[in-house]
Amino acid sequence: MSECETPPTDVAPAGGETPRCGFVAVVGAPNAGKSTLVNALVGTKVSIVSPKVQTTRFRVLGIALVGAAQVILADTPGIFQPRKRLERAMVAAAWTGAADAEHVCLVVDAQRGLDDDTRAIIAQLKEAGRQVVLVLNKIDLIRRDKLLSLTADLHAEGLFSAVFMVSALTGDGVGDLLTHLAGLVAPGPWMFPEDQVSDLPQRLLAAEITREKAFLALYQELPYSLHVESERWQEREDGSARIDQVIYVERDSQKAIVLGKGGRQIKAIGAAARAELEELLERRIHLFLHVKVREDWSEKRDSYSEIGLDYDV
């Protein structure tokens, strides 16, 4: 069953307005700012963000409300020319997210411009016959004359039904984009309760937050292959939760990097992850991190099942 075929929850907006609901896939090249944009549109963090290319590994739904409209945003992995198995699975997940959605937003890094990855995405969207909303992101980092020239070049592709210039980081232009997307979705019952902002289970959210903190701390030192799993989640009587997580790396040398001298690095990662989890979950969290070596984890089938990626792509 695709996301668009999810049975309705019969949730309706207050005030008797006719509810509207629809899925919007957010696609683009790596590091175009898709996750930052989805977080800004939802109004809270639902996807992790780091300077490391391909931080987003699987589709995450963020749920935004605009009046009677529920806009379900599918944050997808960056689309590029994959070489490894994990990369192929991620790119396939991105295109599946686009195919399953009624509407598509193509996010382009305005500073980077029309690169080969973006050209390839445009070509495939054209072949699929999609109408696409163009979102030029990071406009705060580019001169206006260059921005207008890039807009003209992209508009000439004949693919885009609307163009928005935004800075997902500062929030500039994000409100106008959300209003437009809310106007696109069709009448129909909401798919999620009013207070739900994502479809990500808490165990997976916790693992993603820790992975983000590890990437932010180590992205200049640590290779791409780092994976986090929440092995145990124990609810406590005082309302807090104990979470035991394992950070998997592929070599002993990588384990030493994550641990740091005297264990200082992993303590810092854990403290940052714990602080954010407590803010997001609004309760006390006891977080315990362990580092294990699992050679070639990205080539093992069971590594893909937890995060919903297709091993056989």
N, C-alpha and C positions, 0 to 999 in steps of 0.2 A: 504494500500500500504506500503510495507516495504521500508527501506532506499535504498536498492539496486534496487528498482523498480522506484526510483525517475526519472521523465523525464529529459533527458539531457538538458543542457542549451545551447548547441552548442558553448560553449566557447572552444577555442583551444589555445595551446601555441604559442608564437611568434617564428618565424624562420622556420615555415613550417614543424617542426618535427611531427611525428605521435603521437597524444595524447594517454595517457594511464590513466586509472582511476580505482580505486577499494576501497572497504571497508575493513578495518582491525579492528576487535574487540579486545580491550585490556581488558583482564579479569584477575582475581586473587583474592586471599583472602583479607579481609579487611586490610588496611594500608600497602599493598605491595608496594605502591608508584606509582600506575597506573596514577593518575591525574598529579603528578609531571612529570612522563614520557611523557604523552601526551603533556603537556605544553612545555616540552623541545623539543619534536619532531616537534611541530608546530612552535616553536620559539617565542611564546607569550602566555599569560595566557588565557586559554579558560575554565579551570576547577578550582574550588576552592580547597584549600588544608588546612588541619589542622591536629594536632596530634590526634584528636578525631576519634574513629573508626566509619566507615560508614558515613563520611562526604559527599561523593558523593551519591545522592539519586536517580538520574535518568540518563539515557544515554545522553551524550553530544558529539556532533561531533566536532572534531578538524581537520582542513584541512591543510595539508602540501604539498608543491610543491618541486619536485626534477626534474629539467629539464622539460621534457615533461610529467612527471608523476604527477598526483594529487592523493595523498594518503589520504583517508578519515578515520580518526581514531575515533572509537567509544569508548569513555571512559565510563566504566560501573561501577555500584555499586559493592562493594566487595561481594564475594560469600561465604556464611557460612550456618550454620544450623539455619534458621529463626524460631522465636517463635511468634512474634507479627505481626499484620496485615501489618504495614508499612515495616517491615523487609521482609515479604513474597513478597510484591509488588516490593521491590527493587531487591531482588534476581531474581525474575521472569524477571524483566527488563534487568538484566545482561545476563541471558541465551537467551532472545529474541535477544539482541544485537549480541551475538555470532552466533546465528542461521542465522541471516540476513546478516552476513558478509561473503565475499569470503575467508577471511583469519583470523586467530586467533593468537594473542600473549598472552601467559600465563606469567604474571609477578609474580616472586617469590622473596620474601624478603630473600636475601641470609643469613642475620643474623639470621632470625627466622628458616630457613631451611624447611624441608619437614614436615609440620605440618598436622593435621587431615583435615583442610579445603582444603589445597592444594591437598592432596591425593584424597579427594572426587571430586574435580574439574577435576583432571586427569582421574579418573574413568569415569566420565560422558562424557568427551571429547573423550575418547576411545570408549565408547558405541555409540557415535554419528559418529564415523568414521572420525574425523577431523584430518588433518595434522596441527601441531601447531609449531609456533616459540617460543622457550623458552627464556625468558629474566630474567636473574639473576640480580636483582637490589640491590643497597646498597653495592656494592662490596668494597667500601671504609671502611666499618665497620666490615670486616671479614678477618681473616688470610688466606693467599693464600692456605695453605694445606687444610684447612677446605672447602674453596671454590671449590677446585679441587675434593675433596671427595663428596661434595654435587652435583657437576656437573655430576660425574660418576653415582651416585645413580639415578638422574633424567633421564640421558641419557638411563639408563637401562630400563626405562619404555617403550621404543620403540614408543613413541608418537611424538617425536620432529624432525622436518625437519632441524632445525638449532638452534644453541645456541649462545646467546650473553650475555656478561658480561658487565654491565653498572652501572654507578651511575647517576641516573636521576637528582640528586641534583647538582652535579658538572659538568654534561655534558659528563663525560668520557664514551666513547663507543657509545654515542647516535647517532652520525653521521653515524657510520658504520651500525647500526641497521636501520636507515632511508633509507640509500642507498639500503640495502637488501629488505626492504619492497617495495620501488619504483620499484625494479626489479621483484617483484611478481605480481604487478597489470597488468591486461590485456589491450590490445589496446582498446580504446573506448573514446568517448567524455567526457570532464570534466563535473562534475555535478554542480560545483559552479564557480562563477566568480573568476578571478585570485587574487583579493584583499580581498576575504572573508576568514576568518580564523575559523569561527564557525557557527553553525546553531542556536545558542541560541539567541532568541529575546532580545532586549536591556532591556526591563522591567524585564525579568527573570534573565538576567545577573546581573543587578543592585541588585536584591533581593539576588542572590547567593553571591555577593561580601559582602553585609552587613551580611549575615549569617556566612560567613567565619570570618569576623572581630569579630563577637559576640563569635564564637567558640574559636578563638584565645585568646580572653580576658577572657573567662569564662569557658573554657573546664574542669577545675578542680573543679568548683563550680556548674555548671549548668547541669542538666540532658540532655539526648539526645534530648528530645522533645522540639525543638525550631524551629519555622517556620517563614519565612519572605515573605511578599507579597508587591509588588509595586502597591499601590492602585491608584495612580494618577501620570501621566507624562505630564507635560505642557511645550511645546516648547515656548521659549521667543524670542522676536524680535532681541535681541542682540546676538543670537546664543547659549545662555546658555539654560539649562533645569532645571525645578523644579521637583523634585521627592519626593512624599510622600509615605513613607513605614510604614507598621505595622509589628512589631515583636510580634508573637503570642507565648504565653507560656500557660501552663496548670493549674498553681496555682498562687495565689497572692504572695506566698513566692518567686516564681521564678521571678515574675514581679519586686519585690524589688531588687533582685540580678542584673537584667539587668539594672535597673535605677541607682543603686548605691547611695551612700550617697550624697545628694544634687544634684542628677542627673549627677554626674561626670562620671559614667561608660558609660551611653548611649551617653553622649557627646563625649567621647573618641572613642567609636565604630563608631559614625557618622563621626567624623573627619577622622578616618582611611579609612572608606568606601568611603567618598567623595574624598579623595586624590587619591585613586586608580582608582575610576571611571573617574576622570578628566584626569588621565594619559591614561587610556584605550580608552576613548571616544574623547580625545583631544579637550576638551572644558570645560567651567566652569559649575559646577553642584551645584545646591542648594538642599541639601538633608535634609529632615525633617523626623525624626523617632518618632514613637509612639509605646507604648507597651500596648498590650491588653491581657486579660486572656480569653482563649477559651478552656474550659475544654474538655479534650479528643479529641483534634483536629485531632490527628492521627487515630481516629476511625470514622471520618466523611467523607462521600463520596466526598463532594465537595473540600476537601483539596487535593485530588489526581488528580483532573482533570487538574489543572493549570500546574502541573509538569509532566503530561503524564504517570502516574502510574495507574495500573489496580487495582481498589479497590476490585474486586471480586476474586482475586487469592487465 
